[in-house]
Amino acid sequence: MHKSQQFQTCQQALRWHGLAQVLSERHERHCLFYLGSVGSGRIGTDILSPIQGHLSRADLDLAVKLNALEKTVRSQHLLL
């Protein structure tokens, strides 16, 4: 499963990335983060399942949590 996150700043993107890494490790999921465009605030994310071609319920749960984390990081940026 792939998604690209676009943030307003590099710092905001890196904050999300650090929190997302902790979240994915805590849930024991395999996530790849692509930071090639982080300077412009963009991060690509792939959630990989150990079972080829099949996403588990846990993979989908992590995707929902990463989306919620993205919204939280963005809203905190607006408060600053």
C-alpha positions in Angstrom: 0.0 0.0 0.0 1.5 3.4 -1.0 0.7 6.9 0.0 2.5 10.2 -0.4 2.2 12.8 2.3 2.7 16.5 1.5 3.5 18.9 4.3 4.0 22.6 4.3 7.6 22.4 5.5 10.5 20.1 5.7 10.5 20.3 9.5 6.8 19.2 9.6 7.5 16.3 7.3 10.5 15.2 9.4 8.4 15.4 12.6 5.7 13.2 11.0 8.4 10.8 9.8 9.9 10.3 13.2 6.6 9.7 14.8 5.5 7.4 12.0 8.6 5.3 12.4 7.9 4.8 16.1 4.3 3.9 15.3 5.2 1.4 12.7 7.8 -0.3 14.9 5.4 -0.4 17.8 2.9 -2.2 15.6 5.6 -4.5 14.1 4.7 -3.5 10.5 7.0 -3.2 7.6 7.1 0.4 6.4 9.4 2.0 3.9 9.7 5.8 3.9 11.0 7.6 0.9 12.7 10.9 1.9 14.0 11.9 -1.5 11.7 14.9 -1.7 11.5 15.7 2.0 13.1 19.1 1.3 9.9 20.1 -0.3 7.8 18.5 2.4 6.9 15.3 0.6 7.4 11.8 2.0 6.3 8.6 0.3 5.3 5.6 2.4 4.8 2.0 1.6 3.3 -0.5 4.0 4.5 -4.0 3.1 3.0 -7.2 4.3 5.1 -10.3 5.0 2.5 -12.2 3.0 3.1 -11.3 -0.6 0.2 -9.6 -2.3 -2.1 -9.6 0.8 -2.7 -6.8 3.3 -3.6 -7.8 6.8 -6.1 -6.1 9.1 -3.1 -4.9 11.1 -1.6 -3.2 7.9 -4.9 -1.4 7.3 -5.1 -0.3 11.0 -1.6 1.1 10.7 -2.6 3.0 7.6 -5.5 4.6 9.4 -3.2 5.6 12.3 -0.6 7.1 10.0 -3.4 9.2 8.3 -4.6 10.4 11.8 -1.0 11.2 12.7 -0.6 13.2 9.5 -3.7 15.3 10.4 -2.4 15.8 14.0 1.1 17.0 12.8 -0.6 19.4 10.3 -2.9 20.8 12.9 -0.1 21.3 15.4 1.8 23.3 12.8 -1.2 25.6 12.4 -1.2 26.3 16.1 2.5 27.5 16.1 
